[in-house]
């Protein structure tokens, strides 16, 4: 590498570390705000986060930073740099182009808005008070449409939003995906309803004290394969996780004493997110390549552990071992088959995060259709409760009793995450194809789940997905891991096999 390029690369690394530091502080403020920070500090926290976001944006988009990246892009075109450094330049240049489309003061105002909206949403959900949150939805959608126009005025604003969460994804592509999935899921759901049979799951609602559930949470983190020294467990209204740095990924869950299984699968799901972040190549630390590449890939990893592993028949042995040790009065007499059928009951329900594998994509379609209407200008926030009720009736065949269990149930819109929901369904679909490839390469997934030793699964996902961080976008990752482009037919076949067998359809 020539001396001038070496000098530029050193400057790039210094810039990346400064940017990472600001991102790290923002993540801490956001995590604390959702877990341990007092509600009355929301305004001050919003001001601090706005200042940090503004400082990050200003550093990323300064003329000095842009000159540096342009010089390195020129060197890359001439073949003077390659490998990781070339990936850093490519990804940071994209981040910089997108950030430069938004003025620094607008970025700070956006951070202040969503911080305030999140605090209002928490209160609104608890009080079943959509009216108090409603104005924020309209303000957030308006701000995002303005941002989308700045990023690419030639494209549909909702496509621009989708691209922020899953590179290259368009509404037309997701429409086709939904049509294919509906053709499999709807007949299965109707068949189950018509059959009129559901296994006994009464034991799942037995009371399990908060303290015991906390012990189980750590047992499950161990079982997934996360070193406890690398994570922390917190408690919040809406479960989530966040990767901060090498050796620092945090999980937040919600405990219901009359619904242990909710916490069990929240922990396994969020541990999947956390272990992905912890598995990124250490050489990417403090650079723009650190962290997961897209929300679709991130959701594929969390839902791989939650569903492919956590709800599989072989995994019932290790899971039941934990439950029998911690809650012997309830689970001492429950068999592996009984637990398997109970945790895989498929039936329409109100809450997305509690939904079974089969009906889950229908929940995503409800949110997706509402978002499309909002961005097309065909609906406003005041229309959302009605639309939610209509679409829930259409897709799930059930009535929405209140907004807390309807349009206020998710935190995403309060944080401005429009375009995020489709990645949940894509993540599950990616998993089905990843499983086929994993088994074809000789990984005995059933044995790993049955033994409770998930190291072969972690090794394969680590090599094919985790280690690459942001250096590869989702299509390249899936193509490399599976040997073929993404194909939703694997997902449809997986659902048909699993639930056809469970319900003898």
Order of alpha helices (4+ residues) and beta strands (2+ residues): alpha-alpha-alpha-alpha-alpha-alpha-alpha-alpha-alpha-beta-beta-beta-alpha-alpha-alpha-alpha-alpha-alpha-alpha-alpha-alpha-alpha-alpha-alpha
